[in-house]
């Protein structure tokens, strides 16, 4: 935060009916005014935003920042620098760490690194079970006020009784259970989608049922308990339909998907680790169901599942590479190019999926409005370029979008009135 007033001049703010050209004034970390014209004083910092789109900062509820425990893959400093470059002002950090944030002491270690190194707002998850082993619940009441939600992400909670116990606690204490849905006994050593590419290239596949069967179980439990239940990174048509039906019955269920499931199918796979993540990229029919889900509101948000690994861990081909790809620096341009420029959804809907809805569902607050925290992203929608991982701020370089031609680039990211990223290549 700075005492200097900042005036963002002539930015475009998308609206329900039409976009509007506005000036935005920021004072002491707060949006103090949005008007047709705001005249700067001599001491103000002025940002020329003519031709740029302004949004409340993007929010990613599913990232892996790898600290503490796995700093050779990513650090909070580098992961949040990547977030800032992608237009994100808030990210929620998953708990597959060492130590696992399953008690106050372990969570405190993560919070201390965040306070020291984070360039954007980071809200951690706590685990659902101790050590993410699925055997013993954490002390939810002790941790709930310091975390975004509870998740054993990377591991599905296999015990129905354990998940029911967690959901009852969530209902009693009004927090979110965010589930990585995967039935271990249905995996059979698979590592890509059990579809055409696996069959023709001799790979072991992961069946769709391994995801949707646990989604089905958890929806029934959420309906019984009345808890707030969020499904992580859905990838199958069956998951979409189960969630659609549950919402129609009034179940308190929300969900996310990720950019790679909306752009690619398993027929796009190549023999390289950058195509390997969990859940895997699935069939064309699954992708079409996901696209319908983001258009009709069944899918609430798009998260990246940013999951960096070392270059060596991602160099072992489809079978032996680690699961996970990076996404913070590519999500907006990829989705703008493939969903908005093609007419599948509007820019306003994309910003709902990437900012407004995750804020609402996870009760994070914030909006591009007077009196709100100045968490703002500016995007140059006319910028055209090819994605080049060698220039990423993230330590992770493995992305299926490597080399893709896209439109849309972050020009500026502001957090609490502090500019945390500015595109130095833009000559405006």
N, C-alpha and C positions, 0 to 999 in steps of 0.2 A: 504494500500500500504506500502511496505517496501523497504528500500534501498538494502537489501540483494538480490543477484541474486538467483533465484531458477532454478534448472535443473530437469526436469522430464525425467527420463531415461527409454528408451526402451519401450515406450507405443505403442500400436497398434492403428493406425488411419485408420478407414474404408475408402475405396475408391470406385469409380465407377466400376473399373475392379478388383482390389485386394487390400487387406489391406497392409499397410506398417508399419514397425517398425521404429520409429523415436524418437529422443530426442527433447525436447522443452525447450527453455530458456526463462525465464520471468525476466524482469528488470523494476523496477519502475512502475509496474502495466500493462506493455505492453509485448506482445509476441515479443521478440527481435530476435528469430531465431527458425527455425524448420529444423533439419538436421539429417543425418544418425547417426552422433556421435558428441556430444558436450562435450568437456572435462571440468569438473568442476575445479574451483580454490579452494584454501584452505578455503575461507570464504563463499563459496556457500552452500545453502541448497539443498540437493539432495534427490529427491523422487524416490524410486525404483518402476517403473510402469511396470515391465516385466509381461506380461500376462494380463495387464489391457487395456481396450479400452478407448481412449481419444476422447472427443467431445467438441465442443463449448457448454457452459453451456445451459441446457434446459431452455425453456421459456414457461411460462403458462400465457395465456392471459385472464384467467377466474378464479380468486380466490376471496374468501370472507375472509378478514382479520379482520372484525368486529369492528375495531376501527376507529373513535370514536363511542361510543354509546352502544356497546354490548360486552364489554370486558370480561364478564362472559363466553362467548362462545369461544373467541379466542382473542389474542392480536397480534399486529404487530410483537412483539418480538418472540412469540411462533410460529406464522404462518410462519414467514420467517426462523426460525430455522428448521421447518418441510420442507420448500422448499429446504434449503441447504442439508438436509439429503437425499432428493430425487434427488439431482443433478441439481436443478434449480438455476440459477443465476439471472434471471429476472422474476418477476411476475407482473401482472396487476390487480389492486384491484378494485372490483366492488363497486358501489356507494350506495348500500342499507344500509346506515349508519345513525347515528343520531348525528349531523345534516347531512342531505343529501348534498353532495358536488355539490350544484347547483348555487353557487355564490363564488366570490373570498374569502370572509371571511370564509365560511364553508370549502372550499377546503384547506385553509391555516392551519386549525386545523389538518386536516389529514396529510398534508405535514410535519408539525412540529413533529408529532409522528414518521413518517417514518424517518426523519432525525435523530431522537434521538435513535430509537430502531431497525430499520431494519437491518438484517444480510445479506440480498441480495438486489438487486436493485428492488425497488417497484415503479411502475408508476400507478397512480390512474386513474380511469375513472371519468368523470363528468356525471351527469344525463342529459338526453335529455330534461326533463320537470321539472319545479320547484316542489320540494317535491316528484318527481317521481309519480305525480298524473295525468299526461297526459293532463293537461289543459292549461298550459302556458309554452312556450319554455324558456330555459335558455339563457343567453347572451353568445352565442357560441364563438364569436370573443374574448371576455374577457378571456375565459377559455382554448381555444384550444391549446395554447402553453405549458400548464402545465400538460396535460393529454394524456393518450394513445388513447382515443376515447370517444364517448358519448354513454351512454346506460341507459335505465331505468330497468336494469336487475332485474328479479323477477316480473316484470310487463310488459306485452305487451302494446305498445301504441295503444289504441283502436281506436282513431280518425284517419281516413285516411288523413284528412286535416292537422292535427298536424304532422303526419309523413312526409307528402309531404313538409311542411314548414321546418322541420328539415333537410330533404335531400337536399333541395335547398340551405340551408345554408352550408351544408357539401360540396356540389359541388362547391360553390363559394369560400369556404375557404380551400378546400382540406383536410378534416379530415374524419374519419370513423364514421359512425353510426353503432353501434353493437346492434342487436335487440334480445331480448328475445321474441320469437314469440308465442303468446297465445291469442286466442279469448275467452274472458271471458264468453260470452253467450253460449259457447259450453261446458263449464266445468261441469255444472250440479252437483256440489258438489263432483266430482270424486277426487280420490287421488292415484290410481294406474292405470296401463294401462287397457283399456276396452277390455280385452281379456279372454283367457281361465281360468286363475287363478281367476280373478274377478268374473266370472260367477259361477265357482264351489265353491267359498268360500264366496259368499254373499257380495262382496265389490262393491262399486260404482266406475265405471271406467272413465278414461279420454280418450276421443276418439282421434285418430290420427289427425282428421281434425282440432282440436283445435290448433294444431301446424302448419300444412302445409297450412291451409287456409290463415294465416297471412304471412307466407313465400311467398305465391303466390302473395298476395297484395303488399308486400314490394318489391318484384322483379320488379313488374310492375312500381312502383314508382321510383325505382332505375334506371330503363331503361329510364323513362321519364326525370329524373333530371340529370343523368350521375354521380351520387355520388358514393363514395366508401362505399359499404354496406357489412356488415359482419353478418352472422347468427350464433347466439350462440347455443351451445349444441343441434344440430339436432339429432332426434331420430327415425324418420319415413322414410319409403321407398319413400313416396311421396315427402318429402322434398329433399331427395337425387336427385330424378329425376327432380324436378323443378329447382334445382341449376345446374344440369348437362346441361339441355337445355338452361338455361339462360347464362351459360358460353359459350356455342357454338354460341350464338347470340352476344357475346361480352359485355354482361352486366358486370359491375365491381362488381361482387359478390364473396365473399369468405365465408368459413364456418368452423366450428369446430364440433367435436363430443367429447365424453368422454369415458374413458376406460370401465365403467360399461355397456354402450350400445353395446360395441364390444365383450363383454365376456358373458353376461347373457341374458336370455329371461324372459318373465313374468312367464314362467313355473318354473323358479328357485326361485321364491319368497317364503319367509317364513313370519310367523306372527311376525315380529319384525321390529322396526323402522329403522334398518340399511339398509333395502331394500326400503326405501321411499325417493324419490327425485323428482324434477320437472325440465324437463319432466321425466315421469316414464320409467323404463325399459320396453321395448315393445316386440313384437312377434319375433319368429325365422325368419320370412320373413323380418322383419325390420332389424334385426341384419345382415342378409346376404346382404341386400342392402347397409348397412353401410360399411361392409367389402369390398364389390366391390368398393365402393366410395373411400376408403382410398387407394386401390390398383391402381385405374385408375386415381387418381388425382382430382376427383370431390371434395373430402373433403381435405381441405388445411392443417389442423392441428388437433392435439388432445390436448384438454385442460382438466383439472381435474374437474372444477366446485367445487373446494374445499370449502365446506360449513359446518363448524363446528357448533354444537349446544351442549348444556349441556347434561349430561347423563340423567337427568330427562326428558328433552324435547324429547329425543329419546327413552324413555322407555315405551311409551304409545301405542305400537302396530302400525300396518299399518294405521289404520284409524285416530288415534289421535296424532301420533308423528309429530314433525316438519319436513318439507321437507328439505332434504339435507344430504350429506355424505362427509367425508373427502377423500382426494386423493393424496396429494402431496408426501407422503412417500411411496405410493404403485404403482404409475402410471408406472414408468419405468420397475420394475420387472414383473408386471402383463402383460404389453404389450409385453415385450421381450419374456416372457414364452408362451403367447397365440397367438402371431402373428408371431414372428420371429422363435422361436423354432419349430413351426408347419409348417413353410414354406409359410405362407400367404403373408408376405412381407419380405424384406431383412432388416438387421440391418441398412443399409444406409438409406432406406426409412423411417424407424422408427425415426431416428435422424432428417431427413427432417421434419417430422410431428411434432416433439417435440422441434426442435431448429431452423433450417434454415428457414422454412416457416413462423412461427410466427414472426421471426426477419424481414423477407422480407415484409410481408403483413403490419405489424404495423410500419415499417421503424425504427426499433430499432438498426440496425447496429450490428456489431460483427460477427466474424467467427473464426475458428481455423486456423489463418493465421498470418504471420509475420506482425507486425505493428498494429494489433488489440488489443483491451483491453483483458487482461488475465482473461477472464471468461471461466473457464475450468472445466469439470467434468470428473472424472475417474471412470470407472465401472468395477467391477469384475463379469464377465459373468458366471463364474463357481460356484459362491456361491449359495448354495441351502439351503432353510430354509422355515419356515411357517410364514406367516404374523401374527404378534402379536400386536394388537393395544395398549396393556398396556405399550409398550415401545415407543410409539410415542412421538415426540417432540411437536406436536400439542396438544392443549387442547381438541380437538375433538377426539373421539374414535370410532365413528360409521362408519363402513365400511362394505359393502357386501363382501369384500375380507378377512374378519376375518378368520384365520385358513388356508387359501389357501397355497398350496405348490408352490413355485416360484423359478426361477433362476434369478440371476442378482442383485447385490447390489452396491450402491454407495460407492466407496472407498474414494474419495476426491472431494470436491467442492471448487473452487477458484473464488473469485470475485475481479476484478481489482488487481490481483496478491496477494491477501490476502486469506490464507486458512481459510475458514469459517466452514468447516466440514471435519473431518478425521475419518474414521472408526477405532475405537480403538480395535475392536475385531479381525481385520485382523492382522495376525502375520508375514506378509512379512517383 
